[in-house]
């Protein structure tokens, strides 16, 4: 499974040369990279670690 959407569509981009940077988000509690982005109650964005359940915004 690709780590990002861009990695999943690289073969579709082919000749398009676009400089991009990648930042991996890690859980501040356990360090896992298995993070889900969720919409908060007030419309803000929060993150949940799918490995340990820790959540933050």
N, CA, C and O atoms as a Tinker XYZ file with bonds, in Angstrom:
   228  protein
     1  N      0.845000   -1.180000    0.000000    73     2
     2  CA     0.000000    0.000000    0.000000    64     1     3
     3  C      0.884000    1.234000    0.000000    63     2     4     5
     4  O      1.820000    1.310000    0.796000    81     3
     5  N      0.616000    2.214000   -0.877000    73     3     6
     6  CA     1.428000    3.430000   -0.910000    64     5     7
     7  C      1.315000    4.205000    0.397000    63     6     8     9
     8  O      0.267000    4.204000    1.042000    81     7
     9  N      2.391000    4.857000    0.777000    73     7    10
    10  CA     2.396000    5.658000    2.000000    64     9    11
    11  C      1.677000    6.983000    1.812000    63    10    12    13
    12  O      1.269000    7.614000    2.787000    81    11
    13  N      1.518000    7.408000    0.560000    73    11    14
    14  CA     0.820000    8.652000    0.301000    64    13    15
    15  C      0.067000    8.554000   -1.015000    63    14    16    17
    16  O      0.319000    7.659000   -1.822000    81    15
    17  N     -0.839000    9.462000   -1.221000    73    15    18
    18  CA    -1.596000    9.497000   -2.474000    64    17    19
    19  C     -0.646000    9.747000   -3.641000    63    18    20    21
    20  O     -0.797000    9.136000   -4.699000    81    19
    21  N      0.334000   10.638000   -3.462000    73    19    22
    22  CA     1.266000   10.946000   -4.546000    64    21    23
    23  C      2.056000    9.711000   -4.958000    63    22    24    25
    24  O      2.288000    9.509000   -6.150000    81    23
    25  N      2.478000    8.875000   -4.001000    73    23    26
    26  CA     3.197000    7.660000   -4.346000    64    25    27
    27  C      2.286000    6.699000   -5.112000    63    26    28    29
    28  O      2.754000    5.949000   -5.970000    81    27
    29  N      1.009000    6.719000   -4.809000    73    27    30
    30  CA     0.062000    5.835000   -5.460000    64    29    31
    31  C     -0.247000    6.224000   -6.892000    63    30    32    33
    32  O     -0.691000    5.385000   -7.675000    81    31
    33  N     -0.020000    7.487000   -7.251000    73    31    34
    34  CA    -0.341000    7.939000   -8.612000    64    33    35
    35  C      0.894000    8.353000   -9.403000    63    34    36    37
    36  O      0.763000    8.929000  -10.482000    81    35
    37  N      2.081000    8.073000   -8.894000    73    35    38
    38  CA     3.304000    8.441000   -9.605000    64    37    39
    39  C      3.324000    7.897000  -11.027000    63    38    40    41
    40  O      3.765000    8.591000  -11.943000    81    39
    41  N      2.859000    6.679000  -11.227000    73    39    42
    42  CA     2.862000    6.094000  -12.564000    64    41    43
    43  C      1.904000    6.836000  -13.501000    63    42    44    45
    44  O      2.090000    6.802000  -14.718000    81    43
    45  N      0.887000    7.503000  -12.957000    73    43    46
    46  CA    -0.043000    8.274000  -13.774000    64    45    47
    47  C      0.538000    9.629000  -14.160000    63    46    48    49
    48  O      0.197000   10.178000  -15.208000    81    47
    49  N      1.407000   10.165000  -13.323000    73    47    50
    50  CA     1.985000   11.479000  -13.578000    64    49    51
    51  C      3.041000   11.417000  -14.680000    63    50    52    53
    52  O      3.260000   12.406000  -15.380000    81    51
    53  N      3.688000   10.283000  -14.841000    73    51    54
    54  CA     4.646000   10.050000  -15.911000    64    53    55
    55  C      5.635000   11.171000  -16.117000    63    54    56    57
    56  O      6.535000   11.364000  -15.299000    81    55
    57  N      5.480000   11.922000  -17.210000    73    55    58
    58  CA     6.447000   12.940000  -17.622000    64    57    59
    59  C      6.331000   14.227000  -16.825000    63    58    60    61
    60  O      7.186000   15.104000  -16.954000    81    59
    61  N      5.313000   14.362000  -16.019000    73    59    62
    62  CA     5.151000   15.590000  -15.233000    64    61    63
    63  C      6.224000   15.616000  -14.159000    63    62    64    65
    64  O      6.300000   14.725000  -13.313000    81    63
    65  N      7.033000   16.627000  -14.205000    73    63    66
    66  CA     8.111000   16.762000  -13.240000    64    65    67
    67  C      7.762000   17.886000  -12.281000    63    66    68    69
    68  O      7.911000   19.062000  -12.613000    81    67
    69  N      7.305000   17.529000  -11.106000    73    67    70
    70  CA     6.903000   18.509000  -10.116000    64    69    71
    71  C      7.719000   18.288000   -8.851000    63    70    72    73
    72  O      7.660000   17.210000   -8.259000    81    71
    73  N      8.480000   19.295000   -8.428000    73    71    74
    74  CA     9.217000   19.116000   -7.182000    64    73    75
    75  C      8.237000   19.037000   -6.024000    63    74    76    77
    76  O      7.317000   19.849000   -5.930000    81    75
    77  N      8.425000   18.075000   -5.152000    73    75    78
    78  CA     7.553000   17.968000   -3.985000    64    77    79
    79  C      8.367000   17.462000   -2.800000    63    78    80    81
    80  O      9.384000   16.782000   -2.941000    81    79
    81  N      7.879000   17.818000   -1.664000    73    79    82
    82  CA     8.524000   17.362000   -0.442000    64    81    83
    83  C      7.549000   16.479000    0.299000    63    82    84    85
    84  O      6.335000   16.595000    0.130000    81    83
    85  N      8.074000   15.613000    1.104000    73    83    86
    86  CA     7.233000   14.697000    1.857000    64    85    87
    87  C      7.558000   14.844000    3.333000    63    86    88    89
    88  O      8.722000   14.843000    3.733000    81    87
    89  N      6.527000   14.969000    4.121000    73    87    90
    90  CA     6.697000   15.036000    5.564000    64    89    91
    91  C      5.887000   13.919000    6.183000    63    90    92    93
    92  O      4.677000   13.835000    5.973000    81    91
    93  N      6.523000   13.088000    6.919000    73    91    94
    94  CA     5.824000   11.996000    7.593000    64    93    95
    95  C      5.373000   12.473000    8.963000    63    94    96    97
    96  O      6.135000   13.072000    9.722000    81    95
    97  N      4.136000   12.193000    9.248000    73    95    98
    98  CA     3.561000   12.543000   10.535000    64    97    99
    99  C      3.698000   11.338000   11.445000    63    98   100   101
   100  O      3.374000   10.220000   11.043000    81    99
   101  N      4.158000   11.542000   12.627000    73    99   102
   102  CA     4.313000   10.460000   13.585000    64   101   103
   103  C      3.533000   10.752000   14.852000    63   102   104   105
   104  O      3.370000   11.906000   15.246000    81   103
   105  N      3.058000    9.705000   15.477000    73   103   106
   106  CA     2.312000    9.836000   16.732000    64   105   107
   107  C      3.241000   10.371000   17.822000    63   106   108   109
   108  O      4.322000    9.820000   18.032000    81   107
   109  N      2.834000   11.439000   18.519000    73   107   110
   110  CA     3.680000   11.970000   19.586000    64   109   111
   111  C      3.747000   11.037000   20.794000    63   110   112   113
   112  O      4.623000   11.189000   21.646000    81   111
   113  N      2.833000   10.081000   20.873000    73   111   114
   114  CA     2.813000    9.167000   22.000000    64   113   115
   115  C      3.677000    7.931000   21.764000    63   114   116   117
   116  O      4.504000    7.579000   22.605000    81   115
   117  N      3.484000    7.263000   20.606000    73   115   118
   118  CA     4.214000    6.013000   20.360000    64   117   119
   119  C      5.185000    6.088000   19.185000    63   118   120   121
   120  O      6.000000    5.183000   19.008000    81   119
   121  N      5.113000    7.168000   18.365000    73   119   122
   122  CA     6.018000    7.320000   17.238000    64   121   123
   123  C      5.575000    6.630000   15.966000    63   122   124   125
   124  O      6.275000    6.704000   14.955000    81   123
   125  N      4.435000    5.960000   15.985000    73   123   126
   126  CA     3.950000    5.248000   14.810000    64   125   127
   127  C      3.603000    6.210000   13.682000    63   126   128   129
   128  O      3.188000    7.344000   13.923000    81   127
   129  N      3.776000    5.744000   12.448000    73   127   130
   130  CA     3.410000    6.541000   11.276000    64   129   131
   131  C      2.004000    6.202000   10.791000    63   130   132   133
   132  O      1.564000    6.716000    9.763000    81   131
   133  N      1.298000    5.346000   11.518000    73   131   134
   134  CA    -0.064000    4.958000   11.138000    64   133   135
   135  C     -1.047000    5.963000   11.732000    63   134   136   137
   136  O     -1.578000    5.777000   12.826000    81   135
   137  N     -1.268000    7.037000   10.969000    73   135   138
   138  CA    -2.072000    8.166000   11.441000    64   137   139
   139  C     -3.277000    8.358000   10.537000    63   138   140   141
   140  O     -3.166000    8.295000    9.312000    81   139
   141  N     -4.428000    8.591000   11.149000    73   139   142
   142  CA    -5.644000    8.909000   10.397000    64   141   143
   143  C     -5.989000   10.371000   10.655000    63   142   144   145
   144  O     -5.915000   10.851000   11.786000    81   143
   145  N     -6.367000   11.068000    9.587000    73   143   146
   146  CA    -6.778000   12.461000    9.703000    64   145   147
   147  C     -8.294000   12.461000    9.789000    63   146   148   149
   148  O     -8.961000   11.863000    8.945000    81   147
   149  N     -8.847000   13.125000   10.796000    73   147   150
   150  CA   -10.297000   13.129000   11.001000    64   149   151
   151  C    -10.805000   14.553000   11.159000    63   150   152   153
   152  O    -10.079000   15.442000   11.604000    81   151
   153  N    -12.048000   14.750000   10.793000    73   151   154
   154  CA   -12.692000   16.045000   10.939000    64   153   155
   155  C    -13.250000   16.153000   12.346000    63   154   156   157
   156  O    -14.002000   15.287000   12.794000    81   155
   157  N    -12.880000   17.220000   13.039000    73   155   158
   158  CA   -13.334000   17.416000   14.408000    64   157   159
   159  C    -14.764000   17.947000   14.479000    63   158   160   161
   160  O    -15.351000   18.311000   13.460000    81   159
   161  N    -15.313000   17.986000   15.682000    73   159   162
   162  CA   -16.678000   18.454000   15.903000    64   161   163
   163  C    -16.878000   19.904000   15.476000    63   162   164   165
   164  O    -17.948000   20.262000   14.985000    81   163
   165  N    -15.861000   20.737000   15.659000    73   163   166
   166  CA   -15.987000   22.154000   15.329000    64   165   167
   167  C    -15.480000   22.465000   13.914000    63   166   168   169
   168  O    -15.281000   23.632000   13.574000    81   167
   169  N    -15.276000   21.450000   13.103000    73   167   170
   170  CA   -14.803000   21.651000   11.743000    64   169   171
   171  C    -13.297000   21.659000   11.605000    63   170   172   173
   172  O    -12.782000   21.747000   10.490000    81   171
   173  N    -12.581000   21.570000   12.708000    73   171   174
   174  CA   -11.122000   21.525000   12.660000    64   173   175
   175  C    -10.638000   20.132000   12.281000    63   174   176   177
   176  O    -11.430000   19.196000   12.165000    81   175
   177  N     -9.353000   20.010000   12.093000    73   175   178
   178  CA    -8.774000   18.727000   11.722000    64   177   179
   179  C     -8.026000   18.156000   12.914000    63   178   180   181
   180  O     -7.257000   18.857000   13.572000    81   179
   181  N     -8.254000   16.902000   13.181000    73   179   182
   182  CA    -7.568000   16.192000   14.247000    64   181   183
   183  C     -6.893000   14.966000   13.656000    63   182   184   185
   184  O     -7.170000   14.572000   12.523000    81   183
   185  N     -6.008000   14.374000   14.434000    73   183   186
   186  CA    -5.289000   13.179000   14.013000    64   185   187
   187  C     -5.466000   12.097000   15.061000    63   186   188   189
   188  O     -5.533000   12.383000   16.256000    81   187
   189  N     -5.543000   10.854000   14.610000    73   187   190
   190  CA    -5.661000    9.711000   15.516000    64   189   191
   191  C     -4.642000    8.670000   15.092000    63   190   192   193
   192  O     -4.541000    8.331000   13.913000    81   191
   193  N     -3.901000    8.173000   16.043000    73   191   194
   194  CA    -2.953000    7.102000   15.777000    64   193   195
   195  C     -3.719000    5.793000   15.763000    63   194   196   197
   196  O     -4.368000    5.439000   16.746000    81   195
   197  N     -3.646000    5.072000   14.649000    73   195   198
   198  CA    -4.379000    3.811000   14.555000    64   197   199
   199  C     -3.633000    2.671000   15.255000    63   198   200   201
   200  O     -4.162000    1.568000   15.390000    81   199
   201  N     -2.416000    2.940000   15.694000    73   199   202
   202  CA    -1.654000    1.917000   16.399000    64   201   203
   203  C     -1.966000    1.925000   17.904000    63   202   204   205
   204  O     -2.158000    0.871000   18.510000    81   203
   205  N     -2.015000    3.134000   18.501000    73   203   206
   206  CA    -2.211000    3.196000   19.956000    64   205   207
   207  C     -3.492000    3.915000   20.381000    63   206   208   209
   208  O     -3.878000    3.850000   21.548000    81   207
   209  N     -4.157000    4.605000   19.439000    73   207   210
   210  CA    -5.401000    5.284000   19.769000    64   209   211
   211  C     -5.248000    6.713000   20.248000    63   210   212   213
   212  O     -6.249000    7.385000   20.495000    81   211
   213  N     -4.015000    7.199000   20.388000    73   211   214
   214  CA    -3.792000    8.568000   20.833000    64   213   215
   215  C     -4.358000    9.549000   19.802000    63   214   216   217
   216  O     -4.210000    9.325000   18.600000    81   215
   217  N     -4.997000   10.620000   20.247000    73   215   218
   218  CA    -5.528000   11.622000   19.319000    64   217   219
   219  C     -5.010000   13.005000   19.707000    63   218   220   221
   220  O     -4.763000   13.287000   20.879000    81   219
   221  N     -4.852000   13.858000   18.699000    73   219   222
   222  CA    -4.388000   15.225000   18.897000    64   221   223
   223  C     -4.812000   16.092000   17.734000    63   222   224   225
   224  O     -5.262000   15.591000   16.704000    81   223
   225  N     -4.667000   17.398000   17.902000    73   223   226
   226  CA    -5.003000   18.319000   16.817000    64   225   227
   227  C     -3.935000   19.367000   16.658000    63   226   228
   228  O     -4.045000   20.234000   15.790000    81   227
